[in-house]
Every structure is written in C-alpha cells, then in structure tokens.
Amino acid sequence: MTATLILGLLALLGVPLFVVIAIGALWGYHQSGIDLQAIAIEIFGVAEMPILAAIPLFTFAGYLISEGGAPARLVRVSQVLLGWLPGGLAVISLAACAVFTAFTGASGVTIIALGALLYPALRQAGYPENFNLGLVTTSGSLGLLFAPSLPLILYGVVAKVSIDDLFVAGILPGTLMLVLLALWSFWVNRGSRQPRGHFSWSEARSALWASRWEIPLPIVVLGGIYSGYFAVSEAAAVTALYVLVVEMLVLREIRWRRLPAVMRESMVLVGGILLILGVSLASTNYMIDAGVPQLLFATVSELVSGPTTFLWLLLAFLLVLGAILDIFSAIVLVVPLLLPVAAQYGIDPVHLGIVFLAAMQLGYLTPPVGLNLFIASYRFDKSITQIYMATMPFLLILLAAVVVITFWPGLSLALLG
C-alpha cells in the first residue's frame, strides 16, 4: 500500500510515466526476489518484435503529411465532391479529420493542423458558432479505429492480437461513428441557407489532379495489407518512403533543413511510447506472476453477474480513464490486465480492442479534463465552458455509437468472418 501511495504521489508531481512504471516494476521484482535484469530482458524483447518497426515509420509518415500541403488538398477534394450537399462542409470536416487522424495517430495534431482550415471555412459558410466548435473538436478524435492508426497497432502489439484483424475490425465501427455525426450535421443544418457549391467536373478534375500523389496512398497501403501482399511493417516502410519522396523530391513542400526537426518531433513521440511499452511489459509480467489478474477477476466477479454487466462497468471505467490518461499509456497499462478478465466472460480480444479504443477516443471529449477540449480551447481562443457546451451533442451521439459497438460484437467481427 505504501509503495502504491508513493507511486501515485510521484505521478501527481509530474514524474514521467515510464519512470513511475519502472520504479513500480523494480520494487515489485525486488520484493519478490527476482533478478532485476529481467526488466532489461523485457525491454530488449520489445526491440525484437518484428511489428515494432511499423510504429516509428507510420508516425514519421504522419508528421511529414501534416507538415506539407496535403491537409489543404484533402479539404479541397472533399469540398468539390461533397460541398453541394446540405451541411456538406460539415461532412467534409468529419471525413478529412478522420483520414488525417488515421495516419497521424494523434487527435490533437488533427485539431491544430486542420482546425486552421476548417473552422474559418465553417464560420464563413454561415454555420452556427457552437456547432463549428463542437464539430472540429469532435472530429479530432475520429479516425483512431481506421488503419493505419497507431493505437490499433500498439493494441495489437500489447494484446498479441493480429493487427491485420484489428484493421479490418475497425472499419464498420469507425464508419458508424462517422455516419451518425454526418446525419446529425444534416439535421442541424437542414433549414439553414448556407451557400452551397455546385458540382463541377472541371473543378473536380483539378482538385483530384492536385491530390494525385495523396489519393493513391491509402489505396496502395491498405489494399496491400488487406490483400496480404504487405505485412504491416512492410506497409509502414512503403508509406514512409512514399511520403518522403513525394514531399521532399516531387512536391518539395518541406525544406531539407526542416526534415531533421520533423524527424526529431516524430521520434520523441515514438521514444516515449517505446519506453512506456518496455517498462510496462516488465511491470505486467510481475503482476501476472503475482496473480493480480486473478485477484482482479475475483473482485470484479463479486460485482458482476455476466458479460453484459461487465461491459457496462468497462465502459464507465474507460470513459473516466480516457479523460485522465493518454491513449498510448492506457493501452500498455490497462490492456494486459483487462484481457484475462474479459476472456473469463467470453469477450473476443479483437472486439475488446475496438471497444477499448472507441471508448478511449470518446475520453478525449469527456469533461472536465478531456485532452481535446483543452487543445480546442487554446487553438480557437474560446473558454473551456463554451467548448464543453459545444461538444455535448456530439459527445452524446458518439456515446450512443460506442454503446452499439460494445454490445454488438458482430459489428466489429463481421468482416472477419
């Protein structure tokens, strides 16, 4: 108990998370009489994972995409194809942010990168102010269920689940979220008189031609993964090389002197993830040896009578967790404990992964401390209270979607046969 209090105090004082986890693992191993070299072996084991190469490569590609002109071209293509619909610009924002987040893996980056384009465009088109704030803030967390999302890959590594299966399983749940928010956008703006664009073949050809280098990327990468032609790590290498060549040599939108800074920024994120992953695996193995999952299951079974009650309890827990802990830390800390408990209730690990990520995605928007709420407040210079109110309708819609995803396993598993 004393050790737990000390670790909690260190976390509250701002000590890096990997340090707190490492101290906990060291203390546990020491108390159990296990050689402390076991932690170094666990960290070395992380380096030997073949799939691990996908994490830095996809992250680097995502940062390169955000640095160039791809976000603006993506919005332009969406505007041409969907701008003639009532509420079309809102749907454009949803689609563009989902695609962007899928490749960057970070919702805050989406709000910062695309917010500068979408928020002024929505205001200029006459959409209500609170609707604009809520839409852009919410859209920043969409896309985490779509390949090649970094949280999907990390969950697969930690849970030892096929990442290809996770990529496929996320398609229908992610699409459900997008469709529900698109329908809400149509409904809210059904009687408005925003100026709509008229579809133009010449403008469509021009926009598609301008985006000719970005459009093939998801088709080639995801098509290669789903067809079995690429492994995930190979697809990551192809993505990184393709984006590097296009941005640096073909379009020349990023200066060569800027490249080291982009590499540094992306690898700082990757380094943090890998450090947390390494020490968390050591900590997890200690907890397994100490029988923590069995103890957790015994405690939960006293409160839970079946899988339905467990899933309700899990949802409530994940919503709170998502509001106070970033998704990468939550995956490596919580998933190893949840997996054996969920298995006792017959919950498929792939379905559990989609539920986990969908609920954590919602945690970014959960008051009072959802990360995206503060990023949007800072980015658009609005009070946090206004952001709370603006995102509430979107939060409730996504909550309904997460409930459907949780209690309808077929939505996640249907495409897996």
ROPA-366537 format. One record per residue (C-alpha): residue in one letter; x, y, z. Coordinates in pm, whole numbers, plus 50000, padded with zeros to 5 digits. Example, Ala and Ser with C-alpha at 12.3 -4.5 7.8 and 13.67 -1.06 7.14 Angstrom:
<recs>
a512304955050780
s513674989450714
</recs>
This chain:
<recs>
m500005000050000
t502845023950089
a504535017549752
t501255024549569
l500835057649753
i504415067649673
l503955059349303
g500685078749295
l502385108649456
l505235107349203
a502715107148917
l500865137149064
l504175155849098
g504725152148723
v507365124848719
p507405109148368
l505035079648342
f507695054848228
v509775063548536
v506815057048767
i506075023748597
a509755013748603
i510035021648975
g506925000749041
a508334971648843
l511754973949014
w510154974749356
g507884945249276
y510744924149138
h512934933149437
q510224923549686
s509704890449505
g513414882449494
i513504882649111
d516734893548942
l516324929748828
q517994921048498
a514614906748399
i513444942448325
a516314948048082
i515414915047915
e511814926747875
i512934959447715
f515244940247481
g512294917947395
v510364948447276
a513194956647037
e512934921646889
m509254924546797
p509024924046414
i505854945346413
l507524972746618
a509104988746311
a505624999646198
i505245024046487
p508135048346407
l507605045246030
f503875053146034
t504465081146287
f507185096946072
a504955094945763
g502095111245953
y504235140146070
l505525145745717
i501955146345582
s500935172445840
e503925194645753
g503155196945380
g500165209045183
a498285175845198
p495715187745457
a494645217045235
r494435194844927
l492435168945120
v489915195445225
r489695208444869
v488895174144724
s486255168544989
q484755202744921
v484465195744549
l482915161444596
l480595169044888
g480215206844901
w476915206244709
l475155186844989
p473195204645266
g475685205245551
g478275193245303
l481145212845455
a480435197045794
v480625162345638
i483845172945465
s485305182345803
l484375148645951
a485835128845660
a489015149445632
c489755147746005
a489085110346020
v491525103245736
f494125126745880
t493895112246233
a494165076846097
f497575085045950
t498925107846224
g497515087146512
a497165118246729
s493885136846762
g495475168546900
v497585171646586
t494415170046376
i492765198746565
i495865220146531
a496645211746167
l493155210846015
g491455234446258
a493125264146091
l491505253845761
l488115240545866
y486985263546148
p487255296145946
a485655278845645
l482695267345856
r482235302346000
q482415318345658
a479795293945528
g477385305345798
y477325275346027
p476415282246396
e479405290746615
n478885263346876
f478255237746602
n481585246946442
l483495243846769
g481845210846857
l482365196246511
v486055204646479
t486825194246838
t484985161246797
s486415153946453
g489895154946600
s489325121646773
l487735103946476
g489895080346273
l491565061346557
l489645030046451
f490825032246089
a494085017545960
p496915025345992
s496065041446325
l498955039446572
p496735029846870
l495415000046672
i498964988346607
l500004993546968
y496984974347098
g497874945546866
v501444945147000
v500414946147365
a497484921747335
k499324898747091
v496374901146852
s496634901546470
i496994937746361
d495514928946023
d492394916746204
l492224948946405
f492494969946088
v489554951145938
a487534950946262
g487724988746296
i486134996345957
l482434992246043
p482545007346397
g484535037246270
t482125041745980
l479165040346221
m480605069646417
l481145089746101
v477655082545966
l475895092146290
l477775125246312
a477105132045942
l473375126145995
w473425149746292
s475175176046080
f472505172645807
w469735175446066
v471125206146246
n471615224645917
r468525212145735
g466795246145734
s469855268345701
r470675289045396
q474395283745374
p475675289145024
r476205255444861
g478655248644588
h477625233544257
f479375202144145
s481755209543861
w483565182943663
s486365206943574
e486895216743939
a486725180244042
r489395170943787
s491565199843903
a491265190544273
l491855153744205
w494875161743990
a496305184044263
s495905155044508
r497195128744267
w500085120044499
e497995116644819
i494985097644680
p496855065244591
l498495062844936
p495625047545141
i494605025944845
v498075011244799
v498895007745169
l495564994145293
g494984973744978
g498414958245022
i497704949345386
y494204935345331
s495244915645023
g498144900145211
y500724914844975
f502264936245252
a502864928245614
v502044957645841
s505714966345894
e506334964645518
a503334987145456
a504755011845708
a508105012245526
v506375017745190
t504275045845338
a507245063745494
l509365060945178
y506495071844953
v505615102245164
l509285112045199
v509885110644823
v506665129244739
e507055156944997
m510825162044964
l511595154344598
v508395156644394
l506335184444554
r509205199844753
e506845213745014
i509205206645302
r512675221145300
w515555197745361
r516695218045661
r513265212545817
l513485174645783
p515685168646093
a513205188046308
v510265167246174
m512205135146239
r513025146646591
e509415156246673
s508045123246548
m510695101946716
v510225119647052
l506655106647046
v507825071946940
g510555071347203
g508055079347475
i505755051547357
l508555025747340
l509885034747684
i506425031147835
l505884998747643
g509164983347758
v508794990548129
s505064982648117
l505734947647982
a508094941948273
s505504955348515
t502774934148353
n504814902248382
y505384909448750
m501644914648805
i500894882048624
d503404863648843
a501864879949149
g498384868649044
v496954903749001
p494674894248706
q493164865648907
l492674888649205
l491104914848978
f488754889148828
a487754876649173
t486974912349280
v485044920148961
s483104887548975
e481684897849311
l480144928649148
v479444914848802
s477004887248721
g477734882948350
p479324897448036
t476664924447992
t477254939148337
f481004936348285
l480794956047959
w478754983748125
l481324985748403
l484144985248148
l482595014047952
a482255035748261
f485845028248360
l487235035848012
l485375069047984
v486975080648307
l490365066148209
g490275083047867
a489665116748028
i492715114748256
l495255093348067
d496545094447711
i495565065347489
f499095051247446
s499735049147820
a496275034447879
i496885006847624
v500144994747773
l499004998648135
v495414986348131
v495014962147839
p497204934347988
l495004934848299
l491714936348110
l492434908247863
p492354878648105
v489314892648287
a487424898447960
a488384863447845
q486654849048151
y483424864648022
g483964851547667
i484744885347508
d486784883047187
p490134901447221
v489664918346882
h486234930946984
l487674941847319
g490324961947133
i487744980546924
v485614987647234
f488704999247424
l489845023147151
a486335036247077
a485755044147444
m489205059547485
q488565080247173
l485455093247349
g487525100647658
y489315128247465
l485985147147474
t484775138547824
p484595168148067
p486155180448276
v489665170548164
g489325155547814
l492515164647628
n490875176347305
l488675200647496
f491715219547621
i493505218047286
a490425232747112
s490035259247381
y493625270247327
r493565266746949
f490375286846892
d490785310547191
k487445300847347
s486525294647709
i486615258547819
t482975261747930
q481925271047577
i483855241247440
y482075218547690
m478665230447575
a479575229447205
t480815193547215
m478005179447433
p475615169347146
f478465152946956
l479645135547274
l476185120747335
i475945108346974
l479355092046993
l478465077147332
a475435060747170
a477725047546894
v480165033347149
v477315015647330
v476224999846999
i479814989346922
t480194974547270
f477044953347274
w477014943746907
p480194923046863
g479164914146508
l479804949946400
s483484945346478
l483804908846381
a481524906246076
l484234913845818
l486504888345981
g484004860745900
</recs>
